[in-house]
Amino acid sequence: LWKVTRDSLYTYYVNKGGRNSAKSTSISIIMILLLVNLPINGLAIRKVGKTLQESVFEQLKEATMLLGIEENFKFNVSPLRITYIPRGNYILFRGADDPIKLKSIKTAKYPIAIVWIEELSEFKTEDEIQTITDSILRATLPDGMKYRFFYSYNPPKRKSNWVNKKYETQFISKNTYVHHSDYRDNKYLAAESLEDIGLMKEKSIHKYNWTYLGMPLGGGIVPFDNLEFRPITDGEV
């Protein structure tokens, strides 16, 4: 994901997959690196504003620590903002409870050129996302710069959900990069988590496939998932 982002090969970077696959960690590290290397601002969005501080804000804060550069950043909680001190560019945080309110967002010194929409599947329609992207994709950026949008989510159960219909297909727009990952790609996963995952796989393969492998389940309903097919013994008759 970092290589294709660094090389500016696409506009939209979709990072989907199962639980514990480190999707958010990967995007947060990339976003911090872009903020350090380019004179641009960033914007992190979730559907519900009150979830920002304990999710994407803390995730991005942790990314600066993982990179060992947290002393170069200032972290404000009211309003939520992460500032790269040497240059003064920053990441804003907004809830999309009403996507229309994002239409007026603008920063003066540096353009908002990187956007992260976390939990894309929380949005009910693609139109909500289009409203947000249209609000950002305005002026032409200076030479050498390009807009980058990051979407992260766990695929919804139903294949008919708009997110699955758009990205669980081989017909992907040429300006979009789709990356799928699961817990097996996360080498830092705790042993206790791996044990829980193994138990779920034994108990309910369908739930395991959806929760940890990020595989949609058709209509989203798996009736009698724990059925066991075997001959009935004489003692059970």
C-alpha positions in Angstrom: 0.0 0.0 0.0 2.8 2.4 0.9 4.6 1.8 -2.5 1.6 2.6 -4.7 0.7 5.6 -2.5 4.2 7.0 -2.5 4.4 6.7 -6.3 1.0 8.5 -6.6 -0.3 5.8 -8.9 -4.0 6.3 -7.9 -6.4 8.7 -6.4 -8.5 6.3 -4.3 -6.9 3.7 -2.1 -9.4 1.1 -0.7 -8.1 -0.9 2.2 -10.7 -3.6 3.1 -10.6 -6.9 4.9 -11.2 -8.8 8.1 -10.9 -7.8 11.7 -7.4 -7.4 13.2 -5.7 -7.0 9.8 -4.0 -3.7 10.7 -5.8 -1.7 8.0 -6.1 1.4 10.1 -2.6 1.2 11.3 -1.2 1.0 7.8 -3.2 4.0 6.6 -2.4 6.1 9.7 1.4 5.5 9.2 1.1 6.4 5.5 -0.9 9.6 6.3 1.7 10.8 8.8 4.5 10.1 6.4 2.7 12.1 3.7 2.2 15.0 6.1 5.9 15.1 7.0 7.1 14.9 3.4 4.6 17.2 1.6 3.3 20.8 2.2 -0.3 19.6 2.5 -3.0 19.2 5.1 -5.0 16.0 5.8 -8.6 15.2 6.8 -9.8 12.2 8.8 -13.5 11.4 8.7 -15.9 9.0 10.3 -19.7 8.9 9.9 -20.3 9.8 13.5 -18.3 12.7 14.9 -18.2 11.6 18.5 -16.2 8.4 17.5 -13.3 10.4 16.1 -11.2 10.9 19.2 -11.1 7.3 20.4 -10.5 5.9 16.9 -8.7 7.7 14.1 -7.2 10.5 16.3 -5.6 8.0 18.6 -4.6 5.8 15.7 -2.8 8.6 14.0 -1.2 9.7 17.3 0.0 6.1 17.8 1.5 6.2 14.2 3.8 9.1 15.2 5.0 7.0 18.1 5.5 3.9 16.0 7.6 6.0 13.6 9.5 7.5 16.6 8.7 11.1 15.6 6.0 12.1 18.1 8.1 15.0 19.5 7.6 16.7 16.1 3.8 16.8 16.5 1.3 18.7 18.6 -1.9 16.9 19.5 -5.0 19.1 20.2 -8.2 17.6 21.5 -10.5 20.6 21.4 -10.8 20.9 18.5 -9.2 17.7 17.3 -6.1 18.4 15.3 -2.7 16.9 14.8 0.0 19.5 13.7 3.4 18.8 12.2 5.4 21.4 14.1 8.3 22.0 11.7 6.1 23.1 8.8 2.8 23.9 10.5 0.6 21.7 8.3 -2.0 19.5 10.1 -4.7 16.9 10.0 -8.3 17.9 10.7 -11.0 15.6 12.1 -14.6 15.8 11.1 -17.8 13.7 11.5 -20.0 13.2 8.5 -23.2 13.0 10.4 -24.4 15.5 7.8 -22.0 15.3 4.7 -23.4 18.6 3.4 -21.6 20.4 6.2 -18.3 19.3 4.8 -18.9 21.3 1.6 -17.5 24.5 3.2 -14.3 23.0 4.6 -11.1 24.8 3.4 -7.6 25.5 4.7 -5.6 28.6 3.7 -1.9 27.9 3.7 -1.8 24.3 2.7 -4.4 22.4 0.6 -6.3 19.4 2.0 -4.9 16.7 -0.3 -5.1 13.6 1.8 -8.4 12.3 3.2 -9.0 9.2 5.2 -12.6 7.9 5.6 -12.6 5.2 8.3 -15.3 2.6 8.4 -16.6 3.3 4.9 -19.4 0.8 5.4 -21.0 3.0 8.1 -22.2 5.3 5.3 -25.6 4.2 3.9 -25.1 5.3 0.3 -22.3 6.0 -2.1 -23.8 9.5 -2.6 -22.7 10.5 0.9 -19.1 9.7 -0.1 -19.4 11.5 -3.4 -20.6 14.6 -1.6 -17.4 14.5 0.5 -15.0 13.9 -2.3 -16.6 16.6 -4.4 -16.0 19.0 -1.5 -12.3 18.2 -1.5 -11.5 17.9 -5.2 -11.6 21.5 -6.2 -8.5 23.5 -7.1 -5.6 22.1 -9.0 -2.8 21.2 -6.7 0.8 22.6 -7.2 3.1 20.6 -9.4 4.2 17.3 -8.0 1.2 16.9 -5.7 -1.9 14.7 -6.1 -5.1 14.1 -4.1 -5.2 10.9 -2.2 -8.3 9.4 -0.6 -8.0 6.4 1.7 -11.1 4.2 2.5 -10.9 1.5 5.2 -13.7 -0.9 6.3 -14.7 -4.4 7.1 -16.9 -5.7 4.3 -20.6 -5.8 5.3 -22.3 -9.2 5.5 -24.6 -8.7 2.6 -23.1 -8.8 -0.9 -25.9 -6.4 -2.0 -24.5 -3.6 0.2 -23.3 -0.7 -2.0 -19.7 -1.0 -0.6 -19.4 -4.7 -1.6 -21.0 -4.1 -5.0 -18.5 -1.4 -5.7 -15.3 -3.0 -4.5 -15.9 -6.8 -4.5 -15.6 -6.9 -8.2 -13.0 -7.2 -10.9 -14.4 -4.0 -12.6 -12.5 -1.4 -10.6 -11.9 2.1 -12.0 -8.4 2.8 -13.2 -7.9 5.6 -10.6 -8.7 3.2 -7.7 -6.4 0.7 -5.9 -8.1 -2.0 -3.8 -6.1 -3.9 -1.2 -7.6 -6.8 0.8 -6.0 -8.1 4.0 -6.9 -10.3 6.9 -5.4 -11.2 10.3 -2.9 -13.5 8.7 -1.1 -10.4 7.2 -0.7 -9.0 10.7 2.5 -10.4 12.2 2.0 -8.5 15.5 -1.3 -10.1 16.4 -1.4 -11.3 20.0 -1.4 -15.1 20.7 -4.6 -14.7 22.6 -6.3 -13.2 19.5 -5.1 -16.0 17.3 -6.5 -18.5 19.8 -9.9 -16.9 19.8 -9.9 -16.8 16.0 -9.1 -20.5 15.9 -11.9 -21.3 18.2 -14.4 -19.3 16.1 -13.2 -21.1 12.9 -13.9 -24.4 14.6 -17.3 -23.3 15.9 -18.7 -21.3 12.9 -16.8 -21.3 9.6 -19.2 -18.8 8.1 -18.8 -16.3 10.9 -15.0 -16.8 10.7 -15.0 -16.1 7.0 -16.9 -12.9 7.4 -15.4 -11.6 10.6 -11.7 -12.4 10.1 -11.3 -13.0 6.4 -13.6 -10.2 5.3 -15.7 -12.3 3.0 -19.4 -11.2 2.5 -22.0 -13.9 3.1 -24.5 -13.6 0.3 -27.7 -12.3 1.7 -26.0 -11.8 5.1 -28.0 -14.5 6.8 -26.7 -18.0 7.5 -29.6 -20.1 8.8 -28.7 -22.9 11.3 -25.0 -22.2 11.0 -24.1 -24.8 13.6 -25.9 -27.8 12.1 -24.1 -31.1 12.3 -25.0 -33.8 9.8 -24.4 -37.4 11.1 -26.3 -40.6 11.5 -28.7 -40.9 14.5 -27.6 -43.6 16.9 -30.1 -46.1 18.4 -29.7 -44.5 21.8 -31.0 -41.1 20.4 -34.1 -42.6 18.8 
